[in-house]
Amino acid sequence: MASLPTTLRYLSMKFKYSLSTAWKSYAQGQIREREFPATVMQNLRHGKMTFLHTTFEKETTKVPGASGHTFLVRKIPSPTSRTVRANDLVVLKDPNNPSNYIVRRLAATKSNYTKPFVLGKNQCWVLADKLCWELVDKFDLANEEAYDSRTFGPVNINNIVGRAIYAVSIGRLYHETVYNNLHSVIEDFPVVEVELNIQEMESYYKPS
C-alpha cells in the first residue's frame, strides 16, 4: 500500500492527467465546453493513468525462456520533450501500421538533439533494445533487420502513447521496474505504487 505522501503525489498527478485528457478531447471536438468539468471529474474518479500492453517482438526480449513481455504503460496524452525523455522505453504507434503498437527506446528528441540523429520539429529517434530494461541498444543488428529509426527514420513525437514503467515476462515468472530516464523513474514512482497489480499483469496474456 502506498504511503500518504506518495498517494497525495499520485492524486496531484492524476488531476493534471485528467485535465490533459479532457482538454485533448475538447480540442479534438469529442466533447463540448459545458462537458469539460464533468469529463475531468469522471477521469479523476474512475480513470487510470496506465494500461497494459503485451509484445512478442524480438527487440524487447531480455529474459531467457521468455516468449514476450506484458508492460504496465503510463499514458502520455500530450507527448513533448518535457513529458518523454531520452532513454525512456516508450510505446508508440507503428509508423507503417498506426493501428499497431511497438516498444522502443527513445534515443533523442529535437530538444536534446545529438549526432548522428537528424531531427525536424516534433520528431524523435527510437531504437530497438537488445536488453529491454538496460540502456544497451541493439546495434548488432544490421540496418535492414532493425525495425526502428535506422530503417523507418525519425517519427513524430505524437506517435508516442505512453512510457513503459513495469514489465512481467511471459513464459517465465519474472517482473521488474523498467529502466528509464532517471527523472522519469522518479516521476512515475507514485503511479507504479498505486496502479501496479502484478496478478493482473501475469494473467493479462493467456495463450489460446
Backbone as a ProteinNet text record, in pm:
[ID]
protein_1_A
[PRIMARY]
MASLPTTLRYLSMKFKYSLSTAWKSYAQGQIREREFPATVMQNLRHGKMTFLHTTFEKETTKVPGASGHTFLVRKIPSPTSRTVRANDLVVLKDPNNPSNYIVRRLAATKSNYTKPFVLGKNQCWVLADKLCWELVDKFDLANEEAYDSRTFGPVNINNIVGRAIYAVSIGRLYHETVYNNLHSVIEDFPVVEVELNIQEMESYYKPS
[TERTIARY]
84.3	0	87.4	52.6	132.3	121.6	230.5	230.8	144.1	110.4	27	93.5	222.2	284.6	282.6	306.1	303.9	163.1	62.6	-76.4	-115.7	-72.6	-103.4	-35.9	88.5	156.7	81.8	36.5	-38.2	-166.4	-240.7	-366.3	-342.4	-233.1	-198.7	-167.3	-91.1	-58.2	-182.9	-274.2	-395.2	-486.7	-489.7	-570.1	-516	-384.4	-323.2	-348.3	-339.4	-366	-510.8	-604.3	-746.4	-773.3	-709.2	-721.4	-667.3	-552.1	-487.5	-572.3	-626.6	-707.3	-838.8	-897.9	-1023	-997.9	-885.3	-852.7	-828.2	-761.8	-736.5	-868.8	-961.6	-1093	-1168.5	-1157.1	-1224.2	-1162.3	-1028.6	-959.1	-991	-1017.6	-1049	-1198.5	-1276.9	-1420.5	-1501.9	-1441.6	-1512.4	-1608.8	-1582.2	-1672.7	-1694.5	-1807.4	-1834.5	-1783.7	-1777.2	-1721.4	-1792.9	-1925	-2000.8	-1979	-1924.8	-1898.2	-1758.6	-1678.5	-1539	-1524.5	-1592.3	-1575.8	-1616.8	-1727.3	-1773.5	-1675.5	-1613.8	-1515.1	-1392.4	-1348.1	-1234.3	-1264.5	-1382.6	-1418.8	-1434	-1488.2	-1503.8	-1367.5	-1274.2	-1139.2	-1072	-1093.9	-1031.5	-1084.3	-1214	-1275.8	-1258.6	-1272.8	-1279.8	-1167.9	-1098.2	-995.1	-865.4	-782.4	-649.5	-546.4	-428.9	-321.1	-236.3	-274.5	-194.5	-282.5	-217.9	-282.2	-178.6	-224.3	-133.8	-113.1	10.1	43.1	136.6	101.6	183.4	252.3	379.2	454.2	537.7	555.9	639.2	754	782.4	888.4	1025.8	1111.9	1247.5	1326.8	1284.6	1356.4	1339.4	1242.9	1217.6	1228.4	1309	1326.6	1456.4	1445.4	1563.1	1579.4	1472.2	1479.1	1485	1587.2	1596	1472.4	1415.2	1297.5	1167.1	1173.2	1051.4	1014.4	886.8	840.8	797.8	776.3	732.8	721.8	665	651.2	518.6	463.3	349.3	398.7	370.8	417.3	301.6	329.7	241.6	287.6	198	235.1	163.4	240.6	180	139.2	13.1	-38.6	23.2	56.9	109.9	15.9	-85.9	-185.3	-126.9	-29.9	29.3	181	239.6	385.1	464.7	560.2	654.7	790.8	892.4	1025.5	1031.3	925.6	919.4	849.3	766.9	692.7	752.1	830	908.1	1051.5	1145.9	1285.9	1376.1	1492.9	1590.1	1617.3	1623.4	1643.6	1514.1	1400.4	1272.6	1237.8	1177.1	1122.2	977.1	946.1	814.9	734.3	603.1	510.4	457.2	470.9	430.9	359.7	288.6	221.7	326.4	310.4	399.9	388.3	500	492.9	434.5	449.4	399.1	263.8	216.4	85.5	33	-24	-61.4	-159	-224.7	-317.4	-243.2	-113	-30.2	62.3	95.1	190.9	322.8	433.1	564.8	631.8	729.6	801.4	945.9	991.4	1126.7	1188.3	1320.3	1391.7	1401.9	1362.7	1371.7	1516.7	1579.3	1721.5	1743.7	1656	1675	1545.5	1527.3	1419.1	1482.9	1402.7	1456.8	1527.6	1476.9	1534.5	1670.6	1697.1	1828.9	1902.3	1889.2	1949.8	2100.9	2147.1	2290	2316.8	2437.4	2474.6	2470.9	2436.1	2413.7	2267.6	2181.9	2039	2006.9	1928	1882.7	1732.3	1692.1	1552.9	1492.2	1365.8	1290.2	1201.7	1116.8	1027.1	934.2	920.6	833.2	872.5	998.4	1043.8	1130.6	1135.8	1222.2	1281.5	1383.9	1456.2	1443.7	1396.9	1377.4	1461.5	1508.5	1593.5	1541.9	1564.4	1531.5	1634.5	1590.2	1680.1	1719.1	1846	1889.2	1852.3	1874.4	1833.6	1725.8	1604.5	1488.8	1491.9	1548.3	1545.7	1680.6	1776.4	1906.5	1934.9	2019.2	2045.7	2151.8	2123.9	2213.8	2132.3	2154	2073.7	2122.4	2031.2	2061.5	2138.6	2259.1	2339.1	2401.1	2391.4	2448.5	2360.9	2237.9	2151.6	2192.2	2188.9	2209.9	2091.8	2114	2008.3	1881.1	1895.3	1776.1	1699.4	1764.7	1698.3	1635.9	1690.7	1647.8	1523.1	1410.1	1286.8	1276.9	1347.4	1347.2	1383.1	1424.2	1450.7	1565.6	1646.9	1752.7	1697	1572.5	1509.7	1391.2	1305.8	1189.7	1208.6	1326.5	1357	1297.1	1310.6	1255.1	1102.6	1043.7	897.9	846.6	721.8	659.6	639.9	676.2	667.5	523.3	426.3	285.6	246.2	334.7	309	321.8	390.6	410.5	280.4	238.5	114.8	142.4	263.7	291.9	435.6	470.1	602.4	587.7	661.7	660.2	727.1	658	713.6	731.9	669.7	689.1	666.3	733.2	724.3	716.8	637.9	627.6	657.4	746.8	783.3	679.2	656.4	563.6	643.8	601.6	672.3	769.9	794.2	879.3	841.4	813.1	768.2	884.4	886.4	990.8	932	950.4	898.3	996.5	988.9	1088.9	1043.3	1088	1065.9	1146.5	1086.9	1156.8	1261	1377.2	1487	1468.9	1422.4	1400.7	1494.6	1478.7	1546.9	1522	1625.5	1612.9	1501.8	1489.4	1383.5	1246.3	1233.1	1105.6	1076	1179.4	1161.4	1108.1	1168.8	1124.3	982.1	953.2	820.8	713.4	746.7	648.3	628.9	712.9	707.8	569.2	500	366.3	266.4	280.1	189	211	337.9	369.7	315.9	337.3	295.6	144.9	67.2	-78.5	-144.8	-98.2	-171.6	-113.4	3.8	63.8	-14.3	-50.8	-117.8	-48.8	43.1	123.4	35.2	-63.6	-150.2	-226.2	-273.6	-343.7	-250.5	-125.6	-30.4	4.8	22.3	58.6	-52.9	-176.9	-291	-343.4	-280.8	-332.4	-324.5	-211.6	-198.3	-220.9	-318.9	-347.9	-339.6	-240.5	-225.3	-351.2	-385	-504.4	-478.1
-120.1	0	124.5	221.1	342.5	427.9	496.8	586.6	708.6	783.8	903.3	1005.7	1040	1136.8	1089.7	958.9	904.3	911	879	885.7	1027.5	1125	1264.8	1308.9	1263.8	1294.4	1231.8	1109.9	1039.9	1115.4	1159.8	1230.7	1362	1430.2	1553.5	1524.9	1418.3	1379.1	1338.8	1269.5	1222.5	1339	1441.2	1558.7	1627.4	1644.1	1704.7	1618.8	1485.4	1393.9	1406.9	1417.8	1430	1559	1667.4	1793.7	1779.4	1714.5	1699.3	1616.5	1505.1	1419.2	1487	1560.3	1631.1	1741.7	1813.5	1919.5	1861.5	1747.1	1683.4	1644.2	1590	1553.2	1676.4	1785.8	1909.9	1965.8	1966.2	2020.1	1939.6	1811.2	1725.4	1723.8	1803	1812.6	1695.1	1614.5	1497	1532.5	1643.2	1691.7	1841.2	1891.8	2035.1	2104	2236.6	2313.9	2285	2273.4	2251.1	2111.3	2020	1884.3	1869.6	1974.8	1967.4	1934.8	2008.5	1977.9	1835.3	1787.2	1651.8	1547.3	1574.3	1480.8	1473.5	1588.4	1591.1	1508.2	1527.9	1456.5	1306.6	1270.1	1128.3	1060.5	1127.8	1073.2	1062.9	1162.5	1165.5	1054.1	1027.6	927.8	785.1	766.2	629.7	593.1	691.9	662.5	613.8	549	506.7	577.3	594.7	660.1	560.4	433.6	328.5	234.5	157	44.9	-65.3	-185.5	-298.7	-322.8	-357.4	-386.5	-506.1	-605.4	-725.7	-724.5	-760.4	-765.9	-893.3	-943.3	-1061.8	-1029.3	-902.1	-860.1	-903.9	-942.9	-983.3	-866.1	-744.7	-625.8	-601.7	-668.4	-643.8	-770.8	-865.4	-990.1	-985.7	-996.5	-993.2	-1122.3	-1169.6	-1281.2	-1413.8	-1496.8	-1627.7	-1712.1	-1772.2	-1855.7	-1779.9	-1648.2	-1567.6	-1550.2	-1569.9	-1555.5	-1412.7	-1332.8	-1195.1	-1125	-1005.9	-928.5	-854.3	-839.4	-750.9	-630.2	-511.9	-388.2	-312.2	-253.8	-152	-20.5	47.1	165.2	288.2	387.9	514	593.9	632.8	707.1	847.3	890.1	1024.4	1092.3	1166.5	1224.7	1324.3	1404.4	1507.8	1497.9	1405.3	1384.9	1503.5	1547.3	1652.1	1612	1690.2	1660.7	1681.4	1737.4	1753.6	1636.3	1563.6	1452.8	1316.5	1308.3	1188.6	1232.5	1147.4	1190	1083.3	1124.9	1030.2	921.3	797.5	674.1	615	682.2	622.7	507.8	403.6	295.5	332.2	360.2	414	316.1	327.4	254.3	355.9	323.5	417.6	346.8	424.7	370.4	333.4	215.9	171.9	269.8	333	431.2	374.3	244.2	181.4	114.8	109.7	49.9	108.9	229	302.5	230.1	125.7	51.7	-41.7	-63.8	-148.5	-62.8	-115.8	-50.7	-127.2	-53.5	-114.4	-52.5	-123.6	-77	-50.7	72.9	110.8	205.8	213.2	305	441.6	547.2	682.3	728.5	746.4	781.8	932.1	1006.6	1151.7	1219.7	1342.3	1430	1556.6	1641.7	1763.7	1849.9	1848.3	1935	1887.2	1755	1705.2	1641.5	1707.3	1659.7	1639	1523.6	1495.9	1416.3	1427.7	1346.5	1199.7	1106.5	1126.5	1145.8	1177.5	1188.7	1320.8	1314.1	1432.5	1443.3	1542.9	1552.9	1686.4	1681.1	1802.1	1836.7	1934.5	1977	1863.2	1841.2	1738.4	1596.1	1578.1	1443.9	1384.6	1251.9	1182.2	1059.4	1004.1	888.9	775	659	544.4	426.6	347.4	232.9	108.5	-6.9	-134.8	-165.6	-226.2	-263	-409.4	-436.6	-575.9	-625.1	-540.3	-569.7	-468.8	-517.5	-429.5	-326.6	-361.6	-269.8	-202.6	-222.8	-160.9	-70.6	27.8	124.2	72.5	-45.2	-106.9	-130.7	-50.9	-60.1	-172	-220.2	-336.8	-297.6	-247.1	-204.4	-321.9	-444.9	-559.6	-604.5	-555.3	-586.9	-504.3	-566.7	-491.2	-396.9	-286.3	-186.5	-244.6	-337.4	-392.4	-484.6	-529.1	-615.1	-536.2	-419.9	-342.8	-262.8	-301.4	-227.8	-112.2	-5.5	114.5	232.5	343.8	463.5	446.6	341.2	315.3	267.7	218.4	173.7	260.9	299.3	380.6	530	568.3	709.6	768.3	899.2	963.6	955.9	957.9	951.2	1076.2	1107.7	1221	1186.5	1278.6	1251.4	1222.8	1271.2	1245.8	1100.3	1021.3	877.6	804.8	867.2	803.6	808.3	693.2	686.8	667.6	623.4	604	560.8	553.7	509.3	380.8	276.9	151	171	135.4	161.3	33.9	-75.9	-203.9	-316	-429.3	-538.7	-673.7	-762.5	-902.4	-989.8	-1088.1	-1176.9	-1285.6	-1323.7	-1431.3	-1558.9	-1666.9	-1793.3	-1818.1	-1714.7	-1728.2	-1619.2	-1658.4	-1561.6	-1471.2	-1353.4	-1256.9	-1118.5	-1031.4	-896	-795.4	-673.1	-573.6	-434.8	-333.2	-195.1	-167.7	-100.3	-68.4	40.8	23.3	117.2	230.8	346.2	463.2	575.9	689.9	811.3	832.4	867.8	877.7	973.5	1084.6	1181.2	1115.9	1035.9	967.3	863.1	789.8	688	751.8	862.8	933.2	985.2	1039.7	1095.2	986.8	867.8	760	678.3	697.3	614.9	609.8	723.1	715.8	635.2	641.8	566.9	416.6	375.3	234.2	187.6	267.2	229.8	211.2	292.6	289.6	196.3	195.1	124.8	-11.3	-45.7	-174.6	-289.2	-388.4	-509.4	-628.2	-691.6	-799.5	-914.9	-953.9	-1065.9	-1035.2	-913.6	-874	-880.4	-836.2	-839.7	-982.1	-1070.1	-1209.1	-1283.8	-1244.6	-1313.6	-1240.6	-1126.9	-1044.5	-1119.5	-1186.1	-1264.1	-1410.6	-1469.2	-1612.2	-1678.8	-1765.8	-1832.9	-1908.4	-1905.6	-1974.7	-2124.3
0	0	0	-83.4	-96.2	29.4	63.2	178	148.4	252.9	234.8	143.3	162.7	70	-75.7	-96	-232.3	-290.2	-209.4	-254.7	-292.2	-213	-242.6	-372.6	-393.7	-519.5	-636.8	-618	-722.4	-757.1	-655.3	-679.6	-753	-718.3	-788.4	-935.1	-960.5	-1097.4	-1174.4	-1106	-1173.2	-1209.1	-1124.1	-1156.1	-1281.2	-1288.8	-1407.1	-1531.1	-1511.9	-1623	-1670.7	-1576.3	-1609.8	-1687	-1644.7	-1718	-1859.4	-1872.8	-2003.1	-2098.6	-2049.6	-2137.2	-2175	-2080.3	-2110.1	-2212.6	-2197.3	-2292.4	-2431.5	-2436.9	-2566	-2632.3	-2555.2	-2609.3	-2658.2	-2582.8	-2621.9	-2749.9	-2756.8	-2874.3	-3000.1	-2983.7	-3098.1	-3129.3	-3055.1	-3080.5	-3029	-2940.7	-2888.2	-2774.9	-2706.2	-2602	-2621.6	-2565.4	-2572.2	-2445.9	-2451.8	-2340.2	-2209.3	-2214.6	-2091.4	-2033.7	-2116	-2069.2	-2008.8	-2022.3	-1979.1	-1830.1	-1738.6	-1595.7	-1558.8	-1617	-1586.3	-1637.2	-1752.4	-1807.8	-1718.4	-1668	-1576.3	-1451.7	-1394.4	-1271.5	-1297.2	-1412.4	-1445.1	-1457.5	-1524.8	-1537.1	-1400.3	-1316.7	-1185	-1095.7	-1103.7	-1015.8	-1066	-1196.2	-1249.2	-1346.4	-1398	-1496.9	-1433.6	-1514.3	-1472	-1559.2	-1503.1	-1576.3	-1653.9	-1649.2	-1713.3	-1794.7	-1881.3	-1949.5	-1965.3	-1999	-2019	-2167.7	-2202.7	-2342.3	-2347.3	-2428.3	-2444.8	-2580.8	-2581.5	-2706.6	-2712.2	-2833.5	-2856.1	-2952.3	-2967.9	-3059.7	-3009.4	-3101.2	-3064	-3009.1	-3045.3	-2998.9	-2848.6	-2786.3	-2644.4	-2561.7	-2605.9	-2531.5	-2452.9	-2321.5	-2235.6	-2157.6	-2096.9	-2003.2	-2078.1	-2056.3	-2122.1	-2090.1	-2193.8	-2174.7	-2184.5	-2189.7	-2200.5	-2346.8	-2377.9	-2515.8	-2546.5	-2442.9	-2462.2	-2328.7	-2330	-2207.6	-2205.8	-2088	-2066.5	-1988.5	-2042.3	-1980.8	-1916.9	-1802	-1746.3	-1806.2	-1876.3	-1953.7	-1898.9	-1863.2	-1821	-1944.3	-1949.6	-2063.5	-2069	-2191.6	-2214.6	-2314.6	-2266.5	-2358.3	-2457.5	-2412.7	-2498.1	-2491.8	-2566.9	-2558.8	-2609.8	-2530.4	-2568.5	-2512.6	-2541.3	-2487.5	-2336.3	-2278.7	-2133.2	-2065.6	-2140	-2079.9	-2112.9	-2220.2	-2251.3	-2274.5	-2234.8	-2233.2	-2295	-2338.1	-2392	-2289.9	-2336.4	-2258.8	-2204.7	-2224.2	-2185.2	-2279.8	-2223.5	-2305.4	-2333.9	-2459.8	-2494.4	-2580	-2568.1	-2654.6	-2754.8	-2882.8	-2986.4	-3099.7	-3178.8	-3296.4	-3401	-3458.2	-3565	-3682.1	-3723.6	-3833.4	-3961.7	-3983	-4105	-4086.6	-3963.3	-3935	-3804.3	-3808.2	-3687.7	-3595.1	-3644.2	-3558.1	-3462.6	-3488.5	-3401.8	-3315.8	-3198	-3109.7	-3109.6	-3099.2	-3084	-2960.9	-2905	-2785.8	-2825.8	-2806.2	-2845.3	-2741.9	-2743.8	-2656.5	-2725.2	-2654.8	-2708.9	-2700.3	-2814.6	-2818.5	-2817.2	-2883.1	-2890.3	-2931.5	-2881.9	-2926.9	-2981.6	-3040.7	-3101	-2996.7	-2871.7	-2768.2	-2719.1	-2734.6	-2691.8	-2809.1	-2924.4	-3048.9	-3033.7	-3076	-3082.9	-3209.9	-3261.5	-3377.4	-3337.3	-3428.9	-3572.3	-3608	-3511.3	-3537.4	-3607.3	-3713.7	-3785.7	-3764	-3686.1	-3644.3	-3684.9	-3727	-3755.2	-3636.3	-3652.4	-3545.6	-3505.9	-3375.2	-3318.5	-3357.7	-3398.8	-3434.6	-3323.7	-3320.2	-3225.4	-3293.5	-3231.3	-3285.3	-3186.5	-3234.3	-3145.3	-3191.6	-3095.9	-3125.6	-3055.4	-3118.1	-3055.8	-2948.6	-2840.5	-2731.9	-2741.3	-2714.7	-2700.6	-2561.8	-2462.1	-2325.6	-2290.4	-2279.7	-2276.8	-2165	-2048.4	-1934.9	-1911.9	-2002.2	-1986.8	-2104.9	-2086.5	-2191.8	-2287.5	-2346.8	-2444.3	-2570	-2672.8	-2793	-2883.2	-2965.6	-3047.7	-3173	-3154.9	-3268.4	-3342.8	-3287.1	-3355.8	-3471.9	-3477.1	-3589.5	-3711.2	-3826.1	-3949.4	-3968.3	-4038.2	-4053.8	-4112.9	-4208.8	-4271.8	-4177.7	-4069.6	-3972.7	-3857.9	-3829.2	-3713.1	-3747.1	-3687	-3713.6	-3614.8	-3648.5	-3565.6	-3654.8	-3596.4	-3676.2	-3774.5	-3758.1	-3855.2	-3987.9	-3984.9	-4109.5	-4149	-4053.5	-4091.6	-4063.2	-4013.1	-3994.9	-3867.5	-3848.5	-3729.4	-3730.5	-3613.1	-3602.5	-3531.6	-3558	-3489.8	-3342.9	-3254.9	-3112	-3069.1	-3148.7	-3116.7	-3138.9	-3202.6	-3217.4	-3084.2	-2988.8	-2858.4	-2778.8	-2727.2	-2648.7	-2500	-2464.9	-2323.5	-2298.6	-2170.7	-2127.6	-2046.8	-2086.1	-2012.3	-1877.2	-1768	-1634.5	-1551.5	-1594.5	-1524.1	-1624.6	-1603.6	-1700.4	-1632	-1691.6	-1648.8	-1770.1	-1752.3	-1862.5	-1881.2	-2006.6	-2040.3	-2063.5	-2004.4	-2018.3	-1905.9	-1827.2	-1710.5	-1610.3	-1487.6	-1388.7	-1346.6	-1404.9	-1374.9	-1396.4	-1300.4	-1317.5	-1260.2	-1314.5	-1278.8	-1322.1	-1248.2	-1289.1	-1415.2	-1510.7	-1634.9	-1608.9	-1666.6	-1651.8	-1752.5	-1704	-1788.6	-1747.5	-1812.9	-1771.4	-1621.4	-1546	-1400.5	-1359.5	-1429.7	-1398.8	-1416.5	-1520.2	-1545.7	-1439.1	-1397.1	-1292.6	-1164.8	-1125.1	-1004	-1021.2	-1137.9	-1165.4	-1165.2	-1218	-1232.5	-1105.2	-1007.1	-886.1	-821.6	-801.5	-741.3	-824.6	-955.9	-1043.7	-1027.1	-1021.5	-1001	-866.3	-762.3	-628.2	-617.2	-686.7	-673.2	-774.6	-899.7	-1005	-1043.4	-992	-1027.2	-962.9	-1045.2	-998.8	-1067.1	-995.9	-1054.4	-1102	-1022.6	-1060.8	-1189	-1202.7	-1324.4	-1444.8	-1426.7	-1537.2	-1576.4	-1477	-1505.4	-1578.2	-1553.4	-1615.6	-1738.3	-1773.1	-1883.9	-2015.4	-2041.9	-2164.5	-2134.8	-2204.9	-2188.9	-2325.1	-2344.8	-2474.1	-2513.2	-2640.5	-2688.4	-2700.7
[MASK]
++++++++++++++++++++++++++++++++++++++++++++++++++++++++++++++++++++++++++++++++++++++++++++++++++++++++++++++++++++++++++++++++++++++++++++++++++++++++++++++++++++++++++++++++++++++++++++++++++++++++++++++++

